[in-house]
């Protein structure tokens, strides 16, 4: 849809080096059939900011919604554009409600969540995220998890976040990476829904860095699956902030 805008920003190394290209794609771990053009995040942010400032931004959102065959970069730019647009909060919620179901890998999800400067720890944003916490689709739930991690990890909201983690039923969350759709070369290395499990572990490891006592007390009493707890310990040990902090 906007590939003509993106092509000039394709990484020369991605285009010229097959090994680099394969590694780039492997990290993203796209679903089969997803087109990867080969842009880096700064270039996608530049395009998204330009689109968000244009008078046609809302019209573009409608065109993105209608287009069924978007590349990885087009989806990322779409979400970033929604982050950068200057619109009322309720309007932003409305537009994100069209975008979130189209997220199909962790890179789109996390890039868009990290740029969501519009989101502040207030009731309206939390109430909006509850819808995605309660979803049965992998990347809709991950969107709620990563948004909560970036916006709601404070002393007031942490019990609410832990409460939503407690409510997760991993067995009912469907993953697009199963039923024969798993990429041949991917990074999924655990039971489905892997990206919800890993997102939960990342959130808990981040909470451990900020509120170690509250986080340890929660984890000790939680009924989280063993594989999620192992991922949490791994994430905590990978971070300079928590590698010497007891996770339990």
C-alpha positions in Angstrom: 0.0 0.0 0.0 2.8 2.4 0.9 5.7 0.3 -0.4 6.7 3.1 -2.8 7.3 5.3 0.2 9.3 2.6 2.0 11.5 1.2 -0.7 14.0 4.1 -0.7 14.7 3.3 3.0 15.5 -0.4 2.6 18.7 -1.3 4.3 21.5 -1.8 1.7 22.9 -4.6 3.8 19.5 -6.3 3.9 19.3 -6.1 0.1 22.9 -7.2 -0.6 23.8 -9.7 2.1 21.8 -13.0 2.1 23.1 -14.0 5.5 22.2 -10.7 7.1 18.8 -10.8 5.4 18.1 -14.3 6.7 19.2 -13.3 10.2 17.0 -10.2 10.1 14.0 -12.3 9.1 14.7 -15.0 11.6 14.7 -12.5 14.5 11.3 -11.0 13.4 10.0 -14.6 13.0 7.2 -13.6 10.6 4.3 -15.9 9.7 4.7 -17.7 6.4 3.9 -15.5 3.5 4.7 -12.2 5.3 6.7 -9.8 3.1 9.8 -8.4 4.7 11.1 -5.3 2.9 14.2 -4.8 5.1 13.8 -1.4 6.8 15.2 -0.5 10.2 13.1 1.0 13.0 14.5 4.6 12.7 13.5 4.8 9.0 10.0 3.4 9.7 9.6 6.0 12.5 10.5 8.8 10.1 7.9 7.6 7.5 5.3 7.2 10.2 5.9 10.7 11.6 5.6 12.2 8.1 2.3 10.3 7.6 1.0 11.3 11.0 1.6 15.0 10.3 -0.2 14.8 6.9 -3.8 15.9 6.5 -4.7 12.5 5.1 -3.6 10.5 8.2 -7.1 9.4 9.1 -7.8 8.5 5.5 -4.6 6.5 5.4 -5.7 4.6 8.5 -8.9 3.6 6.7 -6.8 2.4 3.7 -4.6 0.4 6.0 -7.7 -1.2 7.5 -9.1 -2.2 4.1 -5.8 -3.6 2.8 -5.5 -7.3 3.6 -1.9 -7.9 2.3 0.4 -5.5 4.2 4.1 -6.1 4.6 5.7 -6.3 8.0 7.0 -2.7 7.6 3.6 -1.4 6.5 2.0 -2.8 9.6 4.8 -1.3 11.8 4.5 2.1 10.1 0.7 2.0 10.5 0.9 1.4 14.2 3.6 4.1 14.7 1.5 6.5 12.7 -1.3 6.0 15.2 1.1 6.6 18.0 2.2 9.9 16.5 -1.1 11.3 15.4 -2.5 14.2 17.5 -6.1 13.0 18.2 -8.3 12.7 21.2 -7.8 9.7 23.4 -11.2 8.1 22.5 -10.4 8.5 18.8 -7.0 6.9 19.3 -8.6 3.9 21.0 -11.0 3.6 18.1 -8.2 3.5 15.6 -6.1 1.1 17.6 -9.0 -1.2 17.9 -8.7 -1.7 14.1 -4.9 -2.1 14.2 -4.3 -4.4 17.2 -6.0 -7.5 15.6 -3.7 -7.1 12.6 -0.5 -7.5 14.7 1.1 -10.8 13.8 4.6 -10.8 15.3 6.4 -9.6 18.4 8.4 -6.9 16.5 5.3 -5.0 15.3 3.8 -5.2 18.7 6.8 -4.1 20.8 7.9 -1.4 18.4 4.5 0.2 18.5 4.1 -0.2 22.2 7.5 1.4 22.9 6.5 4.5 20.9 3.1 5.0 22.6 4.0 8.2 24.3 0.3 9.1 24.3 -0.4 6.4 26.9 -0.3 7.5 30.5 -1.2 5.5 33.6 -4.8 6.6 33.9 -8.1 4.7 34.3 -9.1 5.3 30.7 -6.0 3.7 29.2 -6.1 0.8 31.7 -9.8 0.2 30.9 -9.0 0.1 27.2 -6.2 -2.4 27.7 -8.5 -4.7 29.7 -10.2 -5.7 26.4 -6.9 -7.0 25.1 -5.9 -8.7 28.3 -9.1 -10.7 28.0 -8.5 -11.6 24.4 -7.9 -15.2 23.2 -5.5 -14.2 20.5 -1.7 -14.3 21.1 -0.6 -10.9 19.9 -3.7 -9.0 21.2 -2.8 -10.3 24.7 0.9 -9.5 24.2 -0.1 -5.9 23.2 -1.9 -5.6 26.6 1.2 -7.0 28.4 3.8 -4.8 26.7 1.6 -1.7 27.0 1.2 -2.5 30.7 4.9 -3.0 31.1 5.7 0.3 29.5 3.0 2.4 31.2 1.6 0.8 34.3 4.6 -0.5 36.3 4.2 1.8 39.3 3.4 1.1 42.9 -0.3 2.1 42.4 -1.0 0.0 39.3 1.3 -3.0 39.9 -1.4 -5.0 41.9 -3.8 -4.5 39.0 -1.2 -5.7 36.5 -0.5 -8.8 38.6 -4.2 -9.4 38.8 -4.5 -9.5 35.0 -1.5 -11.9 34.8 -3.4 -14.1 37.3 -6.4 -14.1 35.1 -4.5 -15.3 32.0 -5.5 -18.8 30.9 -2.6 -19.7 28.6 -4.5 -22.8 27.3 -7.3 -20.8 25.7 -5.0 -18.2 24.0 -4.6 -19.2 20.3 -1.4 -18.8 18.5 -0.8 -18.3 14.8 2.4 -20.2 15.1 0.7 -23.6 15.4 -1.4 -25.8 13.1 1.3 -26.0 10.4 1.9 -22.3 10.2 5.1 -22.2 12.1 8.0 -20.7 10.1 10.8 -23.1 9.1 13.4 -20.8 10.7 12.0 -19.1 13.7 12.8 -18.2 17.3 9.8 -19.8 18.9 11.3 -22.3 21.5 8.5 -23.1 23.9 4.9 -24.1 24.2 2.2 -21.9 22.6 1.3 -19.1 23.1 5.1 -18.5 23.3 4.9 -14.7 22.9 2.4 -14.3 25.6 4.5 -16.4 27.9 7.7 -14.5 27.1 5.9 -11.2 27.4 4.7 -12.1 30.8 8.2 -13.1 31.9 9.6 -9.9 30.5 7.0 -7.8 32.4 7.8 -9.7 35.7 11.6 -9.2 35.2 11.1 -5.5 34.6 8.8 -5.3 37.7 11.5 -7.1 39.7 14.0 -4.3 38.8 11.5 -1.6 40.0 9.7 -3.2 42.9 11.7 -6.3 43.9 9.8 -7.1 47.1 6.3 -6.7 45.6 7.3 -8.8 42.6 8.9 -11.6 44.6 5.9 -11.8 46.9 3.6 -12.0 43.9 5.7 -14.7 42.1 6.1 -16.8 45.2 2.3 -17.0 45.6 1.3 -17.2 41.9 0.1 -20.2 40.0 2.1 -19.3 36.9 3.1 -22.2 34.7 6.6 -23.5 35.3 7.9 -22.6 31.9 6.8 -18.9 32.4 8.7 -18.9 35.7 11.8 -20.2 34.0 11.5 -17.5 31.3 11.1 -14.9 34.1 14.3 -16.1 35.8 16.1 -16.1 32.5 15.0 -12.6 31.7 16.0 -11.4 35.2 19.5 -12.9 34.8 20.0 -11.3 31.4 19.5 -7.8 32.8 22.2 -5.8 34.4 19.7 -4.4 36.8 18.5 -7.8 38.2 21.2 -10.4 37.4 22.3 -10.3 41.1 18.8 -9.9 42.5 17.0 -13.0 43.8 13.9 -13.6 41.6 12.0 -15.4 44.4 
